[in-house]
Amino acid sequence: MKHCFVTGGAGFIGSHLVEHLLGQGHRVSVVDDESTGSIDNLKQVIDHPHLEYTRGTVADRQLVRRRLLSADEVYHLAAAVGVQLIARSPIHTIEANIYPTEVILDELGRMHQDGHKVKLFLASTSEVYGKNPKPIYEEGDDLVFGPTTRPRWSYGVSKAIDEFLALAYFTERGLPVVVGRFFNVVGPRQTGAYGMVLPRFIDAALAGRPLIVHDDGQQTRCFAHVADVIYAMTALMDTPRAAGRVFNIGSESPITILDLARKVTAAIHPELPIEFQSYEDAYSVNFEDCRARVPSLAKLRSVIPYEPKHTLDAIIQEIIAWKKDEPHGP
Ligand SMILES: NC(=O)c1ccc[n+]([C@@H]2O[C@H](COP(=O)([O-])OP(=O)(O)OC[C@H]3O[C@@H](n4cnc5c(N)ncnc54)[C@H](O)[C@@H]3O)[C@@H](O)[C@H]2O)c1
């Protein structure tokens, strides 16, 4: 039995990871400030004898130190997430995404010097590629951000700083870290409240409202089921040669946002209108987006077997069933 410390474990991806780790027979500690997550996401396991849940922030060094003391592995997922949240609250984004990572790495670095080696998984994002125009992103590609006057890039930049720091701890201190760049992750429990597109569309369609597509809807994204992503995360943590390296994680099947909206209306209410909204009206004049984002998964497949198991149609049906079962507002 391993002891896994999961930051942000009451969030969308974190709660699925906690369930998975408990299911594997591990002991799990969670620290979550419930800023975008909710203890409700853990209700199926909250009374599990191997789960220790703390409502608190990973910016609290003492709390982090206590949780790390008996940990074998750390999954650092706590972050400010969601395009809408980031466009609205750049100070929060930058502070929430950089300082806690610094605290965790500093504490792990000290423990490592004392002979206690704890492996870290750092949840990063496809946003670090910024607006690189390449059709398929490989991990060694340049990070191409817009200007600092456009707050939207602060999310990708703050996650890139986390990556730099984590890789520096690997190189300078020998700390085993794995960086996973998630592309769009979807599934039950993801909220549409902070701008995530698929739950936002499904919420609108179930409520009989038009689906709002930003810009011309020709932006493409790749959507992966949270279970496929969790398989990749845990498999990488079990693979020693993944340490000190960065991996794209997700699906490599692109779809335009307009076609995604069409799939959702077809599944729920084919007559529902799809409306278009400019980025300026949706966010602000300062908003800028990236047209296409497709990962190369070759590097991931060079260290673990990986084939996403869930089709987008099946994912949409699963989210609809979950929403109908437990109505969740946007
Ligand atoms: N969902 C995606 O498509 C996606 C894509 C790329 C990267 N990611 C990354 O995956 C991770 C998890 O994202 P998610 O989609 O589950 O989002 P989420 O908002 O559901 O999860 C983040 C969790 O972290 C918690 N949190 C935030 N700041 C905290 C702090 N200081 N201390 C303790 N807890 C804190 C939130 O309450 C929330 O429960 C994030 O690091 C995110 O950047 C997600």
The ligand as an ORCA input file, in Angstrom:
! r2SCAN-3c Opt
* xyz 0 1
  N      -9.624     19.795    -16.971
  C      -8.780     20.029    -17.960
  O      -9.166     19.954    -19.126
  C      -7.339     20.371    -17.686
  C      -6.527     20.642    -18.791
  C      -5.206     20.968    -18.565
  C      -4.693     20.965    -17.283
  N      -5.506     20.701    -16.217
  C      -4.897     20.729    -14.888
  O      -5.387     19.653    -14.110
  C      -5.483     20.023    -12.742
  C      -6.872     19.709    -12.224
  O      -7.821     20.444    -12.990
  P      -9.395     20.164    -12.912
  O      -9.915     20.248    -14.289
  O      -9.669     18.964    -12.095
  O      -9.881     21.489    -12.192
  P     -10.644     21.692    -10.802
  O     -10.842     23.171    -10.667
  O     -11.839     20.837    -10.752
  O      -9.570     21.177     -9.765
  C      -8.635     21.988     -9.116
  C      -8.814     21.765     -7.623
  O      -7.796     22.468     -6.918
  C      -8.385     23.111     -5.796
  N      -7.490     24.206     -5.441
  C      -7.202     25.324     -6.140
  N      -6.286     26.067     -5.493
  C      -5.988     25.396     -4.346
  C      -5.109     25.640     -3.268
  N      -4.335     26.728     -3.215
  N      -5.048     24.734     -2.260
  C      -5.812     23.615     -2.293
  N      -6.653     23.333     -3.296
  C      -6.743     24.209     -4.314
  C      -9.774     23.503     -6.275
  O     -10.694     23.729     -5.228
  C     -10.150     22.290     -7.110
  O     -10.769     21.297     -6.316
  C      -5.116     21.505    -12.688
  O      -3.777     21.631    -12.275
  C      -5.265     21.983    -14.115
  O      -4.416     23.059    -14.417
  C      -6.823     20.417    -16.395
*
